[in-house]
């Protein structure tokens, strides 16, 4: 997305330059205008070619990640030990409005420690490895992966599917190896207004997705209410977001809060360091097999 925005700005600057030549230079220089215009069109064409190449590489890399995850899932189903720790990311289907920012942050936090997996509808979306599942099979897949996982990451949402996943955490006693992800509020007032304007006239589902993205705090509070019904008490929302766990006695332990570095493309080093300590505590003693991982 940043690369696409840079291409658009580059093309716009080219047209502004042409306009400046036309208005501010002597008539003799206007003879150069066709060449300047042709050069700008060439830059535009090159930009589109580069975008197509980058998109093709992203699709190729995502297919490789999905293939690796399918191989891991096959080992899980055969009850074979895994070569690396497995982290399962649970969040609602159709959560595309926030997927890019939140999933990128989850990847930065966990991918360096093992394999990341999530379950999704069949479609191309760049990110962590995905297993495709439909309404008839996704619950079985979630249970198989979570039983074998070193840790489970839950992004609470008020939807029925996510509430069912939270219920499994509570009823199956996965508290000690479950991390809850609170998304930071990264939507500023200008972007909030643009999103609200763009959602006008769209279908109800799209308006709901935009609303959940604009008002992250309100969406979190609805998730708190739904999770409370299945025996899990989430903390109130905070704009910085963070990573926390909830014990069987419903006490909340904050592992890390997010700074502003991720907004500028830098990894959240403090959160990664805090998470490393918690994951180290989850590792079984040398020579034992636990949570589907061979150590």
ChimeraX commands (.cxc) that place a marker at each C-alpha (Angstrom):
marker #1 position 0.00,0.00,0.00 radius 0.5
marker #1 position 2.83,2.43,0.83 radius 0.5
marker #1 position 4.52,1.57,-2.48 radius 0.5
marker #1 position 1.27,2.23,-4.38 radius 0.5
marker #1 position 0.84,5.58,-2.66 radius 0.5
marker #1 position 4.42,6.51,-3.58 radius 0.5
marker #1 position 3.72,5.65,-7.23 radius 0.5
marker #1 position 0.59,7.82,-7.24 radius 0.5
marker #1 position 2.49,10.75,-5.73 radius 0.5
marker #1 position 5.29,10.29,-8.26 radius 0.5
marker #1 position 2.86,10.38,-11.19 radius 0.5
marker #1 position 1.07,13.41,-9.76 radius 0.5
marker #1 position 4.39,15.22,-9.38 radius 0.5
marker #1 position 5.14,14.46,-13.01 radius 0.5
marker #1 position 1.91,16.07,-14.18 radius 0.5
marker #1 position 2.48,19.07,-11.92 radius 0.5
marker #1 position 5.94,19.48,-13.47 radius 0.5
marker #1 position 4.45,19.37,-16.97 radius 0.5
marker #1 position 1.93,22.02,-15.99 radius 0.5
marker #1 position 4.69,24.19,-14.62 radius 0.5
marker #1 position 6.67,23.91,-17.87 radius 0.5
marker #1 position 3.62,24.83,-19.89 radius 0.5
marker #1 position 2.72,27.89,-17.84 radius 0.5
marker #1 position 6.09,29.26,-16.74 radius 0.5
marker #1 position 8.49,28.69,-19.65 radius 0.5
marker #1 position 8.94,30.52,-22.97 radius 0.5
marker #1 position 7.10,29.30,-26.02 radius 0.5
marker #1 position 10.25,27.75,-27.46 radius 0.5
marker #1 position 10.50,25.40,-24.54 radius 0.5
marker #1 position 6.94,24.22,-25.24 radius 0.5
marker #1 position 8.47,22.15,-28.02 radius 0.5
marker #1 position 9.77,19.87,-25.26 radius 0.5
marker #1 position 6.28,19.27,-23.93 radius 0.5
marker #1 position 5.53,16.14,-26.02 radius 0.5
marker #1 position 8.75,14.56,-24.76 radius 0.5
marker #1 position 7.99,15.47,-21.16 radius 0.5
marker #1 position 4.48,14.09,-21.52 radius 0.5
marker #1 position 5.80,10.90,-23.10 radius 0.5
marker #1 position 8.35,10.49,-20.31 radius 0.5
marker #1 position 5.60,10.86,-17.72 radius 0.5
marker #1 position 3.48,8.20,-19.42 radius 0.5
marker #1 position 6.54,5.93,-19.51 radius 0.5
marker #1 position 7.02,6.42,-15.76 radius 0.5
marker #1 position 3.35,5.55,-15.23 radius 0.5
marker #1 position 3.70,2.38,-17.28 radius 0.5
marker #1 position 6.83,1.37,-15.39 radius 0.5
marker #1 position 5.00,1.98,-12.10 radius 0.5
marker #1 position 2.15,-0.32,-13.09 radius 0.5
marker #1 position 4.60,-3.02,-14.20 radius 0.5
marker #1 position 6.46,-2.81,-10.88 radius 0.5
marker #1 position 3.17,-3.02,-8.97 radius 0.5
marker #1 position 2.19,-6.11,-10.97 radius 0.5
marker #1 position 5.56,-7.75,-10.25 radius 0.5
marker #1 position 5.35,-6.98,-6.52 radius 0.5
marker #1 position 1.79,-8.33,-6.38 radius 0.5
marker #1 position 2.82,-11.53,-8.16 radius 0.5
marker #1 position 5.69,-12.05,-5.71 radius 0.5
marker #1 position 3.35,-11.48,-2.77 radius 0.5
marker #1 position 0.97,-14.10,-4.11 radius 0.5
marker #1 position 3.83,-16.54,-4.65 radius 0.5
marker #1 position 5.17,-15.99,-1.13 radius 0.5
marker #1 position 1.70,-16.37,0.36 radius 0.5
marker #1 position 1.15,-19.63,-1.49 radius 0.5
marker #1 position 4.43,-20.89,-0.03 radius 0.5
marker #1 position 3.36,-19.91,3.50 radius 0.5
marker #1 position -0.03,-21.56,3.02 radius 0.5
marker #1 position 1.64,-24.71,1.70 radius 0.5
marker #1 position 3.98,-24.85,4.72 radius 0.5
marker #1 position 1.01,-24.49,7.05 radius 0.5
marker #1 position -0.87,-27.29,5.30 radius 0.5
marker #1 position 2.17,-29.52,5.86 radius 0.5
marker #1 position 2.17,-28.57,9.56 radius 0.5
marker #1 position -1.54,-29.30,9.79 radius 0.5
marker #1 position -1.02,-32.73,8.22 radius 0.5
marker #1 position 1.55,-33.51,10.94 radius 0.5
marker #1 position -0.87,-32.28,13.59 radius 0.5
marker #1 position -3.60,-34.59,12.30 radius 0.5
marker #1 position -1.16,-37.51,12.30 radius 0.5
marker #1 position -0.15,-36.54,15.86 radius 0.5
marker #1 position 3.49,-36.18,14.86 radius 0.5
marker #1 position 5.84,-33.79,16.71 radius 0.5
marker #1 position 6.46,-30.42,15.08 radius 0.5
marker #1 position 9.90,-29.06,14.30 radius 0.5
marker #1 position 9.03,-25.53,15.47 radius 0.5
marker #1 position 6.63,-24.00,18.01 radius 0.5
marker #1 position 3.17,-23.35,16.56 radius 0.5
marker #1 position 1.12,-20.24,17.33 radius 0.5
marker #1 position -2.54,-20.15,16.32 radius 0.5
marker #1 position -4.13,-16.74,15.73 radius 0.5
marker #1 position -7.88,-16.65,16.32 radius 0.5
marker #1 position -9.97,-13.71,15.12 radius 0.5
marker #1 position -13.29,-13.33,13.39 radius 0.5
marker #1 position -13.88,-14.30,9.80 radius 0.5
marker #1 position -14.52,-11.38,7.47 radius 0.5
marker #1 position -12.44,-9.04,9.64 radius 0.5
marker #1 position -10.68,-7.60,6.60 radius 0.5
marker #1 position -11.14,-3.93,7.57 radius 0.5
marker #1 position -8.53,-4.23,10.35 radius 0.5
marker #1 position -6.61,-7.23,9.12 radius 0.5
marker #1 position -3.64,-5.42,7.59 radius 0.5
marker #1 position -2.60,-3.37,10.64 radius 0.5
marker #1 position -3.42,-5.89,13.35 radius 0.5
marker #1 position -2.10,-8.96,11.55 radius 0.5
marker #1 position 1.15,-7.20,10.70 radius 0.5
marker #1 position 1.66,-6.44,14.37 radius 0.5
marker #1 position 0.88,-10.04,15.38 radius 0.5
marker #1 position 3.36,-11.30,12.77 radius 0.5
marker #1 position 6.08,-8.95,14.07 radius 0.5
marker #1 position 5.49,-10.20,17.61 radius 0.5
marker #1 position 5.28,-13.96,17.09 radius 0.5
marker #1 position 6.74,-15.06,13.75 radius 0.5
marker #1 position 10.36,-14.92,14.95 radius 0.5
marker #1 position 9.53,-17.49,17.64 radius 0.5
marker #1 position 7.81,-20.13,15.49 radius 0.5
marker #1 position 5.17,-20.84,12.84 radius 0.5
marker #1 position 2.04,-18.68,12.75 radius 0.5
marker #1 position -1.32,-20.04,11.61 radius 0.5
marker #1 position -4.80,-18.72,11.15 radius 0.5
marker #1 position -8.00,-20.08,9.64 radius 0.5
marker #1 position -9.73,-18.13,6.94 radius 0.5
marker #1 position -12.18,-18.23,4.09 radius 0.5
marker #1 position -10.69,-19.33,0.76 radius 0.5
marker #1 position -9.21,-16.16,-0.74 radius 0.5
marker #1 position -5.91,-14.41,-1.29 radius 0.5
marker #1 position -4.90,-12.15,1.55 radius 0.5
marker #1 position -1.25,-11.47,2.24 radius 0.5
marker #1 position -0.09,-12.23,5.76 radius 0.5
marker #1 position 0.62,-15.28,7.88 radius 0.5
marker #1 position -0.01,-18.82,6.67 radius 0.5
marker #1 position -3.69,-19.65,6.24 radius 0.5
marker #1 position -5.78,-22.77,6.26 radius 0.5
marker #1 position -8.97,-22.45,4.25 radius 0.5
marker #1 position -12.11,-23.59,6.03 radius 0.5
marker #1 position -15.84,-23.13,5.61 radius 0.5
marker #1 position -18.69,-22.96,8.10 radius 0.5
marker #1 position -18.87,-26.76,8.32 radius 0.5
marker #1 position -15.21,-27.47,9.11 radius 0.5
marker #1 position -13.61,-24.46,10.80 radius 0.5
marker #1 position -14.42,-25.42,14.39 radius 0.5
marker #1 position -12.83,-28.86,14.04 radius 0.5
marker #1 position -9.75,-27.29,12.47 radius 0.5
marker #1 position -9.47,-24.71,15.27 radius 0.5
marker #1 position -9.59,-27.40,17.95 radius 0.5
marker #1 position -6.99,-29.59,16.24 radius 0.5
marker #1 position -4.55,-26.72,15.80 radius 0.5
marker #1 position -5.05,-25.24,19.26 radius 0.5
marker #1 position -4.57,-28.59,20.98 radius 0.5
marker #1 position -1.18,-28.92,19.25 radius 0.5
marker #1 position -0.13,-25.28,19.57 radius 0.5
marker #1 position 2.53,-23.92,21.86 radius 0.5
marker #1 position 0.35,-20.84,22.36 radius 0.5
marker #1 position -2.97,-19.44,21.17 radius 0.5
marker #1 position -3.44,-15.77,20.26 radius 0.5
marker #1 position -6.98,-14.41,20.49 radius 0.5
marker #1 position -8.17,-11.11,19.04 radius 0.5
marker #1 position -11.50,-10.74,20.89 radius 0.5
marker #1 position -14.46,-9.70,18.78 radius 0.5
marker #1 position -18.22,-9.65,19.42 radius 0.5
marker #1 position -19.01,-12.15,16.65 radius 0.5
marker #1 position -20.42,-15.58,17.41 radius 0.5
marker #1 position -17.39,-17.40,15.97 radius 0.5
marker #1 position -14.86,-15.59,18.14 radius 0.5
marker #1 position -17.06,-16.01,21.23 radius 0.5
marker #1 position -17.14,-19.76,20.54 radius 0.5
marker #1 position -13.32,-19.75,20.37 radius 0.5
marker #1 position -13.10,-17.89,23.68 radius 0.5
marker #1 position -15.45,-20.43,25.21 radius 0.5
marker #1 position -13.02,-23.20,24.19 radius 0.5
marker #1 position -10.16,-21.38,25.92 radius 0.5
marker #1 position -12.19,-21.18,29.13 radius 0.5
marker #1 position -13.72,-24.66,29.11 radius 0.5
marker #1 position -10.58,-26.51,27.99 radius 0.5
marker #1 position -8.28,-24.69,30.39 radius 0.5
marker #1 position -5.96,-23.10,27.84 radius 0.5
marker #1 position -5.48,-19.98,30.01 radius 0.5
marker #1 position -1.78,-20.52,30.68 radius 0.5
marker #1 position -0.88,-20.59,26.99 radius 0.5
marker #1 position -3.36,-18.07,25.59 radius 0.5
marker #1 position -2.43,-14.48,24.78 radius 0.5
marker #1 position -5.12,-11.89,24.16 radius 0.5
marker #1 position -4.40,-9.18,21.62 radius 0.5
marker #1 position -5.84,-5.68,22.16 radius 0.5
marker #1 position -5.45,-3.68,18.93 radius 0.5
marker #1 position -4.03,-0.16,19.22 radius 0.5
marker #1 position -6.16,2.73,18.05 radius 0.5
marker #1 position -4.35,3.86,14.90 radius 0.5
marker #1 position -7.22,5.68,13.15 radius 0.5
marker #1 position -6.79,9.44,13.42 radius 0.5
marker #1 position -9.62,11.97,13.09 radius 0.5
marker #1 position -8.94,12.78,9.42 radius 0.5
marker #1 position -8.86,9.12,8.38 radius 0.5
marker #1 position -11.90,8.43,10.56 radius 0.5
marker #1 position -13.88,11.08,8.67 radius 0.5
marker #1 position -12.74,9.78,5.27 radius 0.5
marker #1 position -13.68,6.21,6.18 radius 0.5
marker #1 position -17.10,7.28,7.40 radius 0.5
marker #1 position -17.67,9.28,4.22 radius 0.5
marker #1 position -16.59,6.39,2.01 radius 0.5
marker #1 position -18.90,3.95,3.79 radius 0.5
marker #1 position -22.02,5.96,2.98 radius 0.5
marker #1 position -24.23,4.16,0.53 radius 0.5
marker #1 position -22.38,0.84,0.94 radius 0.5
marker #1 position -23.98,-2.41,2.02 radius 0.5
marker #1 position -24.72,-2.96,5.74 radius 0.5
marker #1 position -21.89,-5.48,6.18 radius 0.5
marker #1 position -19.33,-3.01,4.83 radius 0.5
marker #1 position -20.70,-0.22,7.01 radius 0.5
marker #1 position -20.36,-2.46,10.06 radius 0.5
marker #1 position -16.74,-3.29,9.18 radius 0.5
marker #1 position -15.92,0.40,8.79 radius 0.5
marker #1 position -17.70,1.22,12.05 radius 0.5
marker #1 position -15.68,-1.39,13.93 radius 0.5
marker #1 position -12.48,0.04,12.45 radius 0.5
marker #1 position -13.36,3.64,13.28 radius 0.5
marker #1 position -14.47,3.00,16.86 radius 0.5
marker #1 position -12.13,0.29,18.11 radius 0.5
marker #1 position -13.01,1.00,21.74 radius 0.5
marker #1 position -16.74,0.47,21.23 radius 0.5
marker #1 position -16.11,-2.79,19.37 radius 0.5
marker #1 position -13.85,-3.95,22.21 radius 0.5
marker #1 position -16.56,-3.17,24.78 radius 0.5
marker #1 position -19.08,-5.27,22.85 radius 0.5
marker #1 position -16.53,-8.08,22.81 radius 0.5
marker #1 position -16.09,-7.70,26.59 radius 0.5
marker #1 position -19.81,-8.17,27.12 radius 0.5
marker #1 position -19.95,-11.27,24.92 radius 0.5
marker #1 position -16.85,-12.81,26.54 radius 0.5
marker #1 position -18.21,-12.15,30.02 radius 0.5
marker #1 position -21.16,-14.40,29.15 radius 0.5
marker #1 position -18.78,-17.35,28.59 radius 0.5
marker #1 position -16.75,-16.77,31.75 radius 0.5
marker #1 position -13.91,-14.52,30.59 radius 0.5
marker #1 position -13.44,-10.99,31.93 radius 0.5
marker #1 position -11.45,-8.78,29.55 radius 0.5
marker #1 position -9.89,-5.48,30.70 radius 0.5
marker #1 position -11.30,-2.14,29.50 radius 0.5
marker #1 position -9.96,-0.80,26.23 radius 0.5
marker #1 position -6.85,1.38,26.14 radius 0.5
marker #1 position -5.76,3.29,23.04 radius 0.5
marker #1 position -2.18,1.98,23.17 radius 0.5
marker #1 position -3.42,-1.61,22.89 radius 0.5
marker #1 position -1.33,-4.47,24.17 radius 0.5
marker #1 position -0.86,-8.15,24.85 radius 0.5
marker #1 position -2.16,-9.77,28.03 radius 0.5
marker #1 position -3.24,-13.06,29.56 radius 0.5
marker #1 position -6.17,-13.94,31.81 radius 0.5
marker #1 position -5.75,-16.57,34.52 radius 0.5
marker #1 position -8.29,-19.14,35.64 radius 0.5
marker #1 position -9.08,-16.81,38.55 radius 0.5
marker #1 position -9.88,-14.04,36.01 radius 0.5
marker #1 position -6.88,-11.89,36.94 radius 0.5
marker #1 position -5.36,-9.96,34.04 radius 0.5
marker #1 position -1.60,-9.89,33.51 radius 0.5
marker #1 position -0.31,-7.36,31.01 radius 0.5
marker #1 position 2.65,-8.69,29.07 radius 0.5
marker #1 position 3.27,-5.57,26.98 radius 0.5
marker #1 position 1.64,-2.42,25.72 radius 0.5
marker #1 position 2.40,-1.13,22.25 radius 0.5
marker #1 position 4.32,2.06,21.64 radius 0.5
marker #1 position 4.20,4.14,18.48 radius 0.5
marker #1 position 7.15,2.52,16.69 radius 0.5
marker #1 position 4.99,0.06,14.75 radius 0.5
marker #1 position 3.19,3.00,13.12 radius 0.5
marker #1 position 6.49,3.91,11.44 radius 0.5
marker #1 position 7.31,0.39,10.31 radius 0.5
marker #1 position 9.63,-0.44,13.20 radius 0.5
marker #1 position 9.13,-3.63,15.23 radius 0.5
marker #1 position 7.85,-3.17,18.81 radius 0.5
marker #1 position 11.12,-4.20,20.47 radius 0.5
marker #1 position 9.96,-3.77,24.08 radius 0.5
marker #1 position 6.87,-5.91,23.49 radius 0.5
marker #1 position 8.94,-8.57,21.69 radius 0.5
marker #1 position 11.38,-8.76,24.60 radius 0.5
marker #1 position 8.57,-9.12,27.14 radius 0.5
marker #1 position 6.89,-11.78,25.01 radius 0.5
marker #1 position 10.15,-13.73,24.68 radius 0.5
marker #1 position 10.28,-14.15,28.44 radius 0.5
marker #1 position 6.73,-15.49,28.58 radius 0.5
marker #1 position 7.28,-17.90,25.71 radius 0.5
marker #1 position 10.44,-19.20,27.35 radius 0.5
marker #1 position 8.34,-20.15,30.38 radius 0.5
marker #1 position 6.04,-22.17,28.11 radius 0.5
marker #1 position 8.86,-24.28,26.69 radius 0.5
marker #1 position 8.93,-27.82,28.09 radius 0.5
marker #1 position 12.12,-29.19,29.64 radius 0.5
marker #1 position 14.71,-30.51,27.17 radius 0.5
marker #1 position 13.90,-33.96,25.89 radius 0.5
marker #1 position 10.17,-33.79,26.49 radius 0.5
marker #1 position 7.43,-33.39,23.93 radius 0.5
marker #1 position 4.67,-31.00,24.75 radius 0.5
marker #1 position 2.03,-29.06,22.83 radius 0.5
marker #1 position 2.90,-30.91,19.63 radius 0.5
marker #1 position 6.48,-29.63,19.52 radius 0.5
marker #1 position 9.66,-31.67,19.59 radius 0.5
marker #1 position 12.43,-30.02,21.61 radius 0.5
marker link #1:1,2 radius 0.2
marker link #1:2,3 radius 0.2
marker link #1:3,4 radius 0.2
marker link #1:4,5 radius 0.2
marker link #1:5,6 radius 0.2
marker link #1:6,7 radius 0.2
marker link #1:7,8 radius 0.2
marker link #1:8,9 radius 0.2
marker link #1:9,10 radius 0.2
marker link #1:10,11 radius 0.2
marker link #1:11,12 radius 0.2
marker link #1:12,13 radius 0.2
marker link #1:13,14 radius 0.2
marker link #1:14,15 radius 0.2
marker link #1:15,16 radius 0.2
marker link #1:16,17 radius 0.2
marker link #1:17,18 radius 0.2
marker link #1:18,19 radius 0.2
marker link #1:19,20 radius 0.2
marker link #1:20,21 radius 0.2
marker link #1:21,22 radius 0.2
marker link #1:22,23 radius 0.2
marker link #1:23,24 radius 0.2
marker link #1:24,25 radius 0.2
marker link #1:25,26 radius 0.2
marker link #1:26,27 radius 0.2
marker link #1:27,28 radius 0.2
marker link #1:28,29 radius 0.2
marker link #1:29,30 radius 0.2
marker link #1:30,31 radius 0.2
marker link #1:31,32 radius 0.2
marker link #1:32,33 radius 0.2
marker link #1:33,34 radius 0.2
marker link #1:34,35 radius 0.2
marker link #1:35,36 radius 0.2
marker link #1:36,37 radius 0.2
marker link #1:37,38 radius 0.2
marker link #1:38,39 radius 0.2
marker link #1:39,40 radius 0.2
marker link #1:40,41 radius 0.2
marker link #1:41,42 radius 0.2
marker link #1:42,43 radius 0.2
marker link #1:43,44 radius 0.2
marker link #1:44,45 radius 0.2
marker link #1:45,46 radius 0.2
marker link #1:46,47 radius 0.2
marker link #1:47,48 radius 0.2
marker link #1:48,49 radius 0.2
marker link #1:49,50 radius 0.2
marker link #1:50,51 radius 0.2
marker link #1:51,52 radius 0.2
marker link #1:52,53 radius 0.2
marker link #1:53,54 radius 0.2
marker link #1:54,55 radius 0.2
marker link #1:55,56 radius 0.2
marker link #1:56,57 radius 0.2
marker link #1:57,58 radius 0.2
marker link #1:58,59 radius 0.2
marker link #1:59,60 radius 0.2
marker link #1:60,61 radius 0.2
marker link #1:61,62 radius 0.2
marker link #1:62,63 radius 0.2
marker link #1:63,64 radius 0.2
marker link #1:64,65 radius 0.2
marker link #1:65,66 radius 0.2
marker link #1:66,67 radius 0.2
marker link #1:67,68 radius 0.2
marker link #1:68,69 radius 0.2
marker link #1:69,70 radius 0.2
marker link #1:70,71 radius 0.2
marker link #1:71,72 radius 0.2
marker link #1:72,73 radius 0.2
marker link #1:73,74 radius 0.2
marker link #1:74,75 radius 0.2
marker link #1:75,76 radius 0.2
marker link #1:76,77 radius 0.2
marker link #1:77,78 radius 0.2
marker link #1:78,79 radius 0.2
marker link #1:79,80 radius 0.2
marker link #1:80,81 radius 0.2
marker link #1:81,82 radius 0.2
marker link #1:82,83 radius 0.2
marker link #1:83,84 radius 0.2
marker link #1:84,85 radius 0.2
marker link #1:85,86 radius 0.2
marker link #1:86,87 radius 0.2
marker link #1:87,88 radius 0.2
marker link #1:88,89 radius 0.2
marker link #1:89,90 radius 0.2
marker link #1:90,91 radius 0.2
marker link #1:91,92 radius 0.2
marker link #1:92,93 radius 0.2
marker link #1:93,94 radius 0.2
marker link #1:94,95 radius 0.2
marker link #1:95,96 radius 0.2
marker link #1:96,97 radius 0.2
marker link #1:97,98 radius 0.2
marker link #1:98,99 radius 0.2
marker link #1:99,100 radius 0.2
marker link #1:100,101 radius 0.2
marker link #1:101,102 radius 0.2
marker link #1:102,103 radius 0.2
marker link #1:103,104 radius 0.2
marker link #1:104,105 radius 0.2
marker link #1:105,106 radius 0.2
marker link #1:106,107 radius 0.2
marker link #1:107,108 radius 0.2
marker link #1:108,109 radius 0.2
marker link #1:109,110 radius 0.2
marker link #1:110,111 radius 0.2
marker link #1:111,112 radius 0.2
marker link #1:112,113 radius 0.2
marker link #1:113,114 radius 0.2
marker link #1:114,115 radius 0.2
marker link #1:115,116 radius 0.2
marker link #1:116,117 radius 0.2
marker link #1:117,118 radius 0.2
marker link #1:118,119 radius 0.2
marker link #1:119,120 radius 0.2
marker link #1:120,121 radius 0.2
marker link #1:121,122 radius 0.2
marker link #1:122,123 radius 0.2
marker link #1:123,124 radius 0.2
marker link #1:124,125 radius 0.2
marker link #1:125,126 radius 0.2
marker link #1:126,127 radius 0.2
marker link #1:127,128 radius 0.2
marker link #1:128,129 radius 0.2
marker link #1:129,130 radius 0.2
marker link #1:130,131 radius 0.2
marker link #1:131,132 radius 0.2
marker link #1:132,133 radius 0.2
marker link #1:133,134 radius 0.2
marker link #1:134,135 radius 0.2
marker link #1:135,136 radius 0.2
marker link #1:136,137 radius 0.2
marker link #1:137,138 radius 0.2
marker link #1:138,139 radius 0.2
marker link #1:139,140 radius 0.2
marker link #1:140,141 radius 0.2
marker link #1:141,142 radius 0.2
marker link #1:142,143 radius 0.2
marker link #1:143,144 radius 0.2
marker link #1:144,145 radius 0.2
marker link #1:145,146 radius 0.2
marker link #1:146,147 radius 0.2
marker link #1:147,148 radius 0.2
marker link #1:148,149 radius 0.2
marker link #1:149,150 radius 0.2
marker link #1:150,151 radius 0.2
marker link #1:151,152 radius 0.2
marker link #1:152,153 radius 0.2
marker link #1:153,154 radius 0.2
marker link #1:154,155 radius 0.2
marker link #1:155,156 radius 0.2
marker link #1:156,157 radius 0.2
marker link #1:157,158 radius 0.2
marker link #1:158,159 radius 0.2
marker link #1:159,160 radius 0.2
marker link #1:160,161 radius 0.2
marker link #1:161,162 radius 0.2
marker link #1:162,163 radius 0.2
marker link #1:163,164 radius 0.2
marker link #1:164,165 radius 0.2
marker link #1:165,166 radius 0.2
marker link #1:166,167 radius 0.2
marker link #1:167,168 radius 0.2
marker link #1:168,169 radius 0.2
marker link #1:169,170 radius 0.2
marker link #1:170,171 radius 0.2
marker link #1:171,172 radius 0.2
marker link #1:172,173 radius 0.2
marker link #1:173,174 radius 0.2
marker link #1:174,175 radius 0.2
marker link #1:175,176 radius 0.2
marker link #1:176,177 radius 0.2
marker link #1:177,178 radius 0.2
marker link #1:178,179 radius 0.2
marker link #1:179,180 radius 0.2
marker link #1:180,181 radius 0.2
marker link #1:181,182 radius 0.2
marker link #1:182,183 radius 0.2
marker link #1:183,184 radius 0.2
marker link #1:184,185 radius 0.2
marker link #1:185,186 radius 0.2
marker link #1:186,187 radius 0.2
marker link #1:187,188 radius 0.2
marker link #1:188,189 radius 0.2
marker link #1:189,190 radius 0.2
marker link #1:190,191 radius 0.2
marker link #1:191,192 radius 0.2
marker link #1:192,193 radius 0.2
marker link #1:193,194 radius 0.2
marker link #1:194,195 radius 0.2
marker link #1:195,196 radius 0.2
marker link #1:196,197 radius 0.2
marker link #1:197,198 radius 0.2
marker link #1:198,199 radius 0.2
marker link #1:199,200 radius 0.2
marker link #1:200,201 radius 0.2
marker link #1:201,202 radius 0.2
marker link #1:202,203 radius 0.2
marker link #1:203,204 radius 0.2
marker link #1:204,205 radius 0.2
marker link #1:205,206 radius 0.2
marker link #1:206,207 radius 0.2
marker link #1:207,208 radius 0.2
marker link #1:208,209 radius 0.2
marker link #1:209,210 radius 0.2
marker link #1:210,211 radius 0.2
marker link #1:211,212 radius 0.2
marker link #1:212,213 radius 0.2
marker link #1:213,214 radius 0.2
marker link #1:214,215 radius 0.2
marker link #1:215,216 radius 0.2
marker link #1:216,217 radius 0.2
marker link #1:217,218 radius 0.2
marker link #1:218,219 radius 0.2
marker link #1:219,220 radius 0.2
marker link #1:220,221 radius 0.2
marker link #1:221,222 radius 0.2
marker link #1:222,223 radius 0.2
marker link #1:223,224 radius 0.2
marker link #1:224,225 radius 0.2
marker link #1:225,226 radius 0.2
marker link #1:226,227 radius 0.2
marker link #1:227,228 radius 0.2
marker link #1:228,229 radius 0.2
marker link #1:229,230 radius 0.2
marker link #1:230,231 radius 0.2
marker link #1:231,232 radius 0.2
marker link #1:232,233 radius 0.2
marker link #1:233,234 radius 0.2
marker link #1:234,235 radius 0.2
marker link #1:235,236 radius 0.2
marker link #1:236,237 radius 0.2
marker link #1:237,238 radius 0.2
marker link #1:238,239 radius 0.2
marker link #1:239,240 radius 0.2
marker link #1:240,241 radius 0.2
marker link #1:241,242 radius 0.2
marker link #1:242,243 radius 0.2
marker link #1:243,244 radius 0.2
marker link #1:244,245 radius 0.2
marker link #1:245,246 radius 0.2
marker link #1:246,247 radius 0.2
marker link #1:247,248 radius 0.2
marker link #1:248,249 radius 0.2
marker link #1:249,250 radius 0.2
marker link #1:250,251 radius 0.2
marker link #1:251,252 radius 0.2
marker link #1:252,253 radius 0.2
marker link #1:253,254 radius 0.2
marker link #1:254,255 radius 0.2
marker link #1:255,256 radius 0.2
marker link #1:256,257 radius 0.2
marker link #1:257,258 radius 0.2
marker link #1:258,259 radius 0.2
marker link #1:259,260 radius 0.2
marker link #1:260,261 radius 0.2
marker link #1:261,262 radius 0.2
marker link #1:262,263 radius 0.2
marker link #1:263,264 radius 0.2
marker link #1:264,265 radius 0.2
marker link #1:265,266 radius 0.2
marker link #1:266,267 radius 0.2
marker link #1:267,268 radius 0.2
marker link #1:268,269 radius 0.2
marker link #1:269,270 radius 0.2
marker link #1:270,271 radius 0.2
marker link #1:271,272 radius 0.2
marker link #1:272,273 radius 0.2
marker link #1:273,274 radius 0.2
marker link #1:274,275 radius 0.2
marker link #1:275,276 radius 0.2
marker link #1:276,277 radius 0.2
marker link #1:277,278 radius 0.2
marker link #1:278,279 radius 0.2
marker link #1:279,280 radius 0.2
marker link #1:280,281 radius 0.2
marker link #1:281,282 radius 0.2
marker link #1:282,283 radius 0.2
marker link #1:283,284 radius 0.2
marker link #1:284,285 radius 0.2
marker link #1:285,286 radius 0.2
marker link #1:286,287 radius 0.2
marker link #1:287,288 radius 0.2
marker link #1:288,289 radius 0.2
marker link #1:289,290 radius 0.2
marker link #1:290,291 radius 0.2
marker link #1:291,292 radius 0.2
marker link #1:292,293 radius 0.2
marker link #1:293,294 radius 0.2
marker link #1:294,295 radius 0.2
view
